[in-house]
Amino acid sequence: MSVFQVIAVLLTLTALFSYLNYRFIRLPTTIGVMLIALIASLALIALQHFGVSIGPMAARVLQRVDFGQTLLQGMLSFLLFAGALHIDLNDLAKQKWVITILAVVGVLISTFVFGTAIYLMLAWLNLKLSYVWCLLFGALISPTDPIAVLGVLKSAKVPKSLEIQIAGESLFNDGIGVVVFLVLYEIAVRGDQPSFAHISTVFLEEAVGGAVVGLFLGWITYRLLKAVDQYQVEVLLTLALVAGGYALASAMNTSGPIAIVCAGVLIGNQGRRFAMSDATREHLDTFWELVDEILNAVLFVLIGLEVLVLTFTYDLLFAGLLAIPAILVARWVSVGAPVLVMSRWRKFPPGTVTIMTWGGLRGGISVALALSLPVGSERELVLAMTYVLVVFSILAQGLTIKQLVMRFMRSLSISVKS
């Protein structure tokens, strides 16, 4: 099949699954289409036992899609920009230290806690994975996925300050997670022993460099937007910023995700207020909301279908299920410890740690990073557990976070009245 035919199949399946979800299931679109895609994939696998060999043919089609490249070098920039457009800079500035600490310190704590727990658990199961590989696993699974998180926040009415914390952390911590992942990758896969100077250089190039590139490109785009008043041209300028900016940041060995988030926040605030007419703002918001919805739906269909090309055994599935409480504990510690320290001089809404723990969803970014690992027994083990964690995160946590928030809001309301 040609690339166009593969894209046509994916778009057709996404539209069909979206229709079925809207008519019969009524779940949030991204969660609903992933659930239907997962059920369809499992059904195709089951049919093989009855002599119906549709599953292998579907798997061959899916193998034409490089999930890691499709997400990390394709969809991700557009999805991050669409999410960052609606982040209020004033609200973000008020929470800057909280977000920075959660994004940096939180990822490091979670990587160590989860990696250590997985190392002990796999040793108990007689599954071999070195400690540094367990830490590498922790680095790719610890960052919360902004795509999944922002989608859930649309339906869960969390307090404004907590919403900014969750959204801001998820938008920035994937860049930090990638830096940690790259450093551990050099140790685990290449056998290198990076020095502190090397790690600091990687961090500066990726995180700080990405922010500088993003703000610079965002400022140039802002100046161009201010010079015209035609929404078609202005939408094209934002498209060029996202696609060209991500490609340029990656070519400069800086963090493309952080660059696009910074550019998106700048355009969504400075650009929206001073460089756009009311008509342009309306068309721009409508366009990027549509891009966000379509790409999100396609991405989550891909996640659901990905089970067709993964190798699962009972041992791998059991290890993935045992990893679920491990990642929840790691997330709870990585959020709870910084919040406990910061609560001495800053007030947090009731239930902050619980909501951020359960609302820390994992998604396509973790799967893409796991797929980037070199072929071998380690990759097979990490990839299988990653997929189990992502599916649990999106289905179980994504479907129940709204009820958890509502419960805390009711308890807060009752305490205020009393």
C-alpha positions in Angstrom: 0.0 0.0 0.0 1.1 3.5 -0.7 1.5 6.2 2.0 -1.7 7.9 0.8 -3.6 4.6 1.0 -2.4 4.0 4.6 -3.4 7.6 5.6 -6.8 7.0 3.9 -7.3 3.8 5.9 -6.4 5.5 9.2 -8.7 8.5 8.5 -11.5 6.3 7.5 -11.2 4.1 10.6 -10.9 7.2 12.8 -14.1 8.7 11.3 -15.9 5.4 11.6 -14.8 4.8 15.2 -15.7 8.5 16.1 -19.2 7.9 14.7 -19.7 4.7 16.6 -18.5 6.3 19.8 -20.8 9.3 19.4 -23.9 7.2 18.5 -23.5 4.3 20.9 -20.8 4.8 23.6 -20.7 8.5 24.3 -17.2 8.5 25.8 -14.8 11.4 25.3 -13.8 11.2 21.7 -10.1 10.3 22.2 -10.8 7.6 24.8 -13.8 6.2 22.9 -12.0 5.8 19.6 -9.0 4.2 21.3 -11.3 1.7 23.1 -13.1 0.8 19.9 -9.7 0.4 18.1 -8.4 -1.8 20.9 -11.5 -4.0 20.9 -11.3 -4.3 17.1 -7.6 -5.2 17.3 -8.3 -7.9 19.9 -11.2 -9.2 17.8 -8.9 -9.6 14.8 -6.3 -11.5 16.9 -9.1 -13.7 18.3 -10.4 -14.5 14.7 -7.0 -16.0 13.9 -7.8 -18.9 16.2 -10.8 -19.7 13.9 -8.9 -19.6 10.7 -9.8 -16.0 9.7 -6.4 -14.4 8.9 -7.4 -10.7 8.7 -5.2 -9.8 11.7 -1.8 -10.4 9.9 -3.0 -8.4 6.9 -4.0 -5.5 9.2 -0.7 -5.7 11.0 1.2 -5.4 7.8 -0.7 -2.2 7.0 0.0 -0.9 10.4 3.7 -1.7 10.1 3.8 0.8 7.2 3.2 3.5 9.9 6.3 4.4 11.9 4.6 5.3 15.1 7.6 7.0 16.7 8.3 9.1 13.6 4.6 9.8 13.0 4.2 11.2 16.5 7.5 12.7 17.4 8.3 14.2 14.0 4.7 14.8 12.7 1.7 15.1 15.0 3.3 16.2 18.2 4.2 19.8 17.1 0.7 20.5 16.0 -0.9 19.0 19.1 1.4 20.9 21.5 0.8 24.2 19.7 -2.9 23.7 19.8 -2.8 23.1 23.5 -0.3 25.9 24.3 -2.5 28.5 22.4 -5.0 28.5 25.2 -2.6 28.7 28.2 -3.0 32.1 29.9 0.5 33.6 30.3 -0.5 35.5 33.5 -1.8 32.3 35.1 1.3 30.4 33.9 3.6 33.1 35.4 1.9 32.8 38.8 2.6 29.0 38.8 6.0 29.1 37.2 8.0 27.8 40.1 5.5 25.1 40.9 5.4 23.9 37.2 9.2 24.1 37.0 9.8 22.0 40.1 7.1 19.5 39.2 8.4 19.2 35.6 12.1 18.9 36.5 12.3 17.4 40.0 9.2 15.4 39.6 10.4 13.6 36.5 13.8 12.8 38.2 12.1 11.4 41.3 9.6 9.4 39.4 12.3 7.9 37.1 14.3 6.8 40.1 11.4 5.5 42.2 9.7 3.6 39.3 13.0 2.3 37.9 14.0 0.9 41.3 10.6 -0.7 41.8 10.6 -2.2 38.4 14.1 -3.6 38.9 13.0 -5.4 42.1 9.7 -6.6 40.6 11.3 -8.0 37.5 13.9 -9.8 39.5 11.1 -11.4 41.5 9.5 -12.5 38.3 12.8 -13.9 36.9 12.7 -11.4 34.0 16.1 -10.0 33.2 16.5 -6.2 32.8 19.5 -4.3 34.1 19.1 -1.5 36.6 20.1 1.2 34.1 17.5 -0.2 31.6 14.9 0.0 34.3 15.8 3.6 34.9 15.6 4.2 31.1 12.1 2.7 31.3 11.3 5.1 34.1 12.5 8.1 32.1 10.2 7.3 29.1 7.1 6.5 31.2 7.4 9.2 33.9 6.5 12.4 31.9 2.8 12.9 31.7 1.5 13.1 28.1 0.2 16.7 27.3 -2.0 15.3 24.6 -3.8 12.9 26.9 -3.8 15.3 29.8 -5.2 18.4 28.0 -7.9 16.3 26.4 -9.1 15.1 29.9 -8.9 18.6 31.4 -11.5 19.8 28.9 -14.1 17.7 30.6 -12.9 17.8 34.2 -13.8 21.0 36.0 -10.7 21.3 38.2 -9.9 24.5 40.1 -8.2 27.1 37.8 -4.9 27.1 39.7 -4.7 23.3 39.7 -5.6 23.1 36.0 -2.7 25.5 35.1 -0.4 23.3 37.2 -1.4 20.1 35.5 -1.5 21.6 32.0 1.8 23.5 32.4 3.6 20.5 33.9 2.4 18.2 31.1 3.4 20.6 28.4 7.0 21.1 29.7 7.9 17.8 31.5 8.0 15.8 28.3 11.0 17.9 27.2 12.7 17.2 30.5 11.8 13.5 30.2 13.4 13.3 26.8 16.7 14.8 28.2 16.8 12.2 31.0 15.9 9.5 28.4 18.7 10.6 26.1 21.3 10.5 28.9 20.2 7.1 30.2 20.0 5.8 26.6 23.7 6.6 26.1 24.5 4.6 29.3 22.2 1.7 28.7 22.5 1.2 25.0 25.8 2.7 24.0 27.7 2.0 27.2 28.8 5.6 27.6 29.5 7.2 31.0 28.4 10.8 30.6 30.0 13.3 32.9 28.1 16.0 34.8 29.4 18.6 32.3 28.0 16.5 29.4 24.6 16.1 31.1 24.5 19.8 31.9 25.3 20.6 28.2 22.5 18.3 27.0 20.0 19.9 29.3 21.0 23.4 28.2 20.9 22.5 24.6 17.6 20.7 24.8 15.6 22.6 27.4 17.0 26.1 27.5 18.0 26.1 23.8 14.5 24.9 22.8 12.9 27.7 24.8 15.1 30.3 23.3 14.4 29.1 19.7 10.7 28.9 20.4 10.5 32.4 21.8 12.6 33.8 19.0 10.5 32.2 16.3 7.3 33.1 18.1 8.4 36.8 18.3 9.2 36.8 14.5 5.8 35.3 13.8 4.1 37.8 16.1 5.7 40.7 14.1 4.5 39.2 10.9 1.0 38.7 12.2 0.9 42.3 13.4 1.7 43.5 9.8 -1.2 41.8 8.1 -5.0 41.5 8.6 -6.2 38.5 6.6 -7.0 35.4 8.5 -6.0 33.0 5.7 -2.4 34.4 5.7 -2.3 34.5 9.5 -3.4 30.9 9.9 -0.7 29.9 7.3 1.9 31.8 9.4 1.0 29.8 12.5 1.2 26.6 10.4 4.7 27.6 9.2 5.7 28.4 12.8 4.7 25.0 14.0 6.1 22.8 11.2 9.2 24.9 10.4 9.9 25.8 14.0 9.8 22.2 15.1 12.0 21.1 12.2 14.5 23.9 12.9 14.7 23.2 16.6 15.3 19.5 16.0 18.0 20.3 13.4 19.7 22.5 16.0 19.7 19.6 18.5 17.3 21.6 20.8 13.9 20.4 22.2 11.3 20.8 19.5 8.4 20.2 22.0 9.6 22.9 24.4 10.2 25.3 21.4 6.7 24.8 20.1 5.1 25.2 23.6 7.0 28.5 24.2 6.0 29.8 20.7 2.4 28.7 21.3 2.1 30.4 24.6 3.6 33.6 23.1 1.2 33.6 20.1 -1.7 32.6 22.2 -1.2 35.6 24.5 0.8 38.4 22.9 -0.2 37.6 19.4 -3.9 37.1 20.3 -4.2 40.4 22.1 -2.1 42.7 19.9 -1.7 41.2 16.5 -5.1 39.7 15.5 -8.5 41.1 14.7 -11.6 39.5 16.2 -12.3 37.7 12.9 -8.7 36.3 12.8 -8.9 35.1 16.5 -12.2 33.3 15.7 -10.9 31.6 12.6 -7.5 30.7 14.2 -9.2 29.2 17.3 -11.6 27.2 15.1 -8.8 26.0 12.8 -6.5 24.8 15.6 -9.3 23.3 17.6 -10.2 21.2 14.6 -6.6 20.2 14.0 -6.3 19.2 17.6 -9.5 17.1 17.5 -8.6 15.3 14.3 -5.0 14.5 15.1 -5.9 13.5 18.7 -8.5 11.0 17.3 -6.1 9.6 14.7 -3.3 9.2 17.4 -5.5 7.4 19.8 -6.8 5.1 17.1 -3.1 4.3 16.3 -2.5 3.5 20.0 -5.5 1.1 20.0 -4.4 -0.6 16.8 -0.7 -0.9 17.9 -1.5 -4.0 19.9 -1.6 -5.9 16.5 2.2 -5.5 16.0 3.3 -6.0 19.6 4.5 -9.2 21.1 2.7 -10.3 24.2 3.2 -13.3 26.4 1.6 -14.1 29.8 4.8 -13.1 31.5 5.0 -9.7 29.8 1.3 -9.0 30.4 1.6 -9.9 34.1 4.7 -7.7 34.4 2.8 -4.8 32.8 -0.1 -5.3 35.2 2.3 -5.3 38.2 3.9 -2.1 36.8 0.6 -0.2 37.2 0.8 0.2 41.0 4.5 1.0 40.7 3.9 3.9 38.3 1.1 5.2 40.5 3.3 5.1 43.6 6.1 6.8 41.7 3.8 9.5 40.5 2.4 10.0 44.0 5.9 10.4 45.5 7.1 12.7 42.6 4.1 15.0 43.1 3.7 14.6 46.9 7.3 15.3 47.9 7.6 18.7 46.0 4.1 19.8 47.0 4.9 18.9 50.7 8.0 21.1 50.6 6.3 24.0 48.6 3.2 23.9 50.9 5.2 25.7 53.6 5.1 28.9 51.6 2.3 28.2 49.0 -1.3 27.1 49.4 -2.5 24.3 47.2 -6.2 23.3 46.5 -7.5 20.3 48.5 -6.8 17.0 46.8 -3.9 18.4 44.7 -1.6 15.4 45.2 -4.4 12.9 44.6 -5.8 14.6 41.5 -2.4 15.2 40.0 -1.4 11.6 40.7 -4.5 10.1 39.1 -4.6 12.8 36.4 -1.0 12.1 35.3 -1.9 10.3 32.1 0.6 8.5 29.9 0.1 8.4 26.2 1.6 8.2 22.7 4.9 9.9 23.6 5.8 7.0 26.0 5.0 4.4 23.3 7.0 6.3 20.7 10.0 6.5 22.9 9.8 2.8 23.7 9.6 2.0 20.0 12.8 4.0 19.5 14.8 1.5 21.5 17.0 -0.9 19.7 15.6 -4.3 18.8 16.2 -6.9 21.5 14.8 -8.7 24.5 15.0 -5.5 26.6 13.0 -3.5 24.0 10.3 -6.2 23.9 9.9 -6.2 27.6 9.9 -2.4 28.0 7.5 -1.9 25.0 5.0 -4.5 26.3 4.9 -3.0 29.8 4.7 0.5 28.4 1.7 -0.4 26.2 -0.1 -1.9 29.2 0.6 1.2 31.3 -0.6 3.6 28.6 -3.8 1.7 27.9 -4.6 1.5 31.7 -3.8 5.2 32.1 -6.0 6.4 29.3 -9.0 4.1 29.9 -9.0 3.7 33.7 -7.6 7.1 34.8 -8.9 9.1 31.9 -12.5 7.9 32.4 -12.5 8.4 36.2 -10.5 11.6 36.8 -13.7 13.7 36.3 -15.5 11.8 39.0 -12.5 12.1 41.3 -12.4 15.9 40.8 -16.1 16.2 41.4 -15.8 14.3 44.7 -13.2 16.7 46.0 -15.2 19.7 44.8 -18.3 18.4 46.7 -16.2 17.7 49.9 -14.7 21.2 49.6 -18.2 22.7 49.2 -19.5 20.9 52.2 -16.5 22.0 54.4 -17.0 25.6 53.3 -20.7 25.6 54.2 -20.1 24.0 57.5 
